Every structure is written in structure tokens, then in C-alpha cells.
Amino acid sequence: MEPLANIDQKRELLQSLKEVDKKYKKPFDDGEIAMVNFLGGSWNDYAQVVFSMLIADTLVNIEEQLTRLADHLEDDSST
């Protein structure tokens, strides 16, 4: 089964989500959540979006590591 997007596309998607609003970028760039919510909205919704983005980022990192490992193993088996 083919993945829906390659790693670069997934990274670009995560980056575009971070750029939607500064408050979504802050946890990734500064390591902290937004402390003030000027525009209103639910803190639960904000937290859910941030945690979903963190999970997606972690899964992409795992995929990148597994791809590098698989490439390395293929190189070793061909020599």
C-alpha cells in the first residue's frame, strides 16, 4: 500500500499548519504553549490541535529514521 504523502510532503504540511497562526508555531519553535488567547476560542481545541501536530511530527520523525535504517540495511546487504 502506497503512503498518502511522502516524507517531504508531510513535513511541508506540518510546516504550513504551524504557519497558520503564531500560537500553533510557538510550541515547536519556543517549546512552550501560547499563554494568552487574544482572539478567544477554546483552550481545549488549541491543546488538541497542538498535541495532534506533535503526534504527527513524531510519527514523521519515526518514519524518517526507519527509512534511513532501511536504506542503510539495503546498502549493507548489497556489498
C-alpha positions in Angstrom: 0.0 0.0 0.0 1.4 3.4 -1.0 1.6 6.2 1.6 -0.7 9.1 1.1 2.2 11.5 1.0 5.9 11.2 1.0 8.0 12.5 3.9 8.7 15.8 2.3 5.0 16.4 1.7 4.2 15.5 5.3 6.9 18.0 6.5 5.5 20.7 4.3 2.0 20.1 5.6 3.1 20.3 9.2 5.0 23.5 8.4 2.0 25.0 6.8 -0.1 24.2 9.8 2.5 25.8 12.0 2.3 29.0 9.9 -1.5 29.3 10.1 -1.2 31.0 13.5 1.7 32.0 15.6 0.2 30.2 18.6 0.5 26.9 16.8 4.1 27.6 15.9 5.2 28.6 19.4 5.3 25.1 20.9 7.6 23.9 18.1 9.9 26.9 17.9 10.0 28.0 21.6 9.0 24.8 23.4 6.1 26.5 25.2 2.4 26.9 24.6 0.7 30.3 24.0 -0.1 31.9 27.3 -2.6 34.5 26.1 -5.6 33.9 23.8 -6.5 37.3 22.4 -8.9 36.1 19.8 -10.9 33.9 22.1 -11.6 30.3 21.3 -11.3 27.1 23.3 -8.1 26.2 25.1 -9.2 22.6 24.8 -9.3 23.0 21.0 -5.9 24.7 21.0 -4.4 21.9 23.1 -5.9 19.3 20.9 -4.5 20.8 17.7 -1.0 21.3 19.2 -1.0 17.7 20.6 -2.2 16.3 17.2 0.6 18.3 15.5 3.2 16.9 18.0 2.0 13.4 17.4 2.1 13.9 13.6 5.6 15.4 13.9 6.8 12.5 16.0 5.4 9.9 13.5 7.1 11.7 10.6 10.4 11.6 12.6 10.0 7.9 13.2 9.2 7.3 9.5 12.4 9.3 8.6 14.5 7.2 11.0 13.1 3.9 9.7 13.7 5.0 6.1 17.3 5.8 6.8 17.7 2.5 8.7 16.2 0.5 5.8 18.4 2.3 3.3 21.4 1.6 5.4 20.5 -2.1 5.7 20.0 -2.3 1.9 23.4 -0.8 1.4 25.0 -3.3 3.7 23.3 -6.3 2.1 24.3 -5.3 -1.4 28.0 -5.2 -0.5 
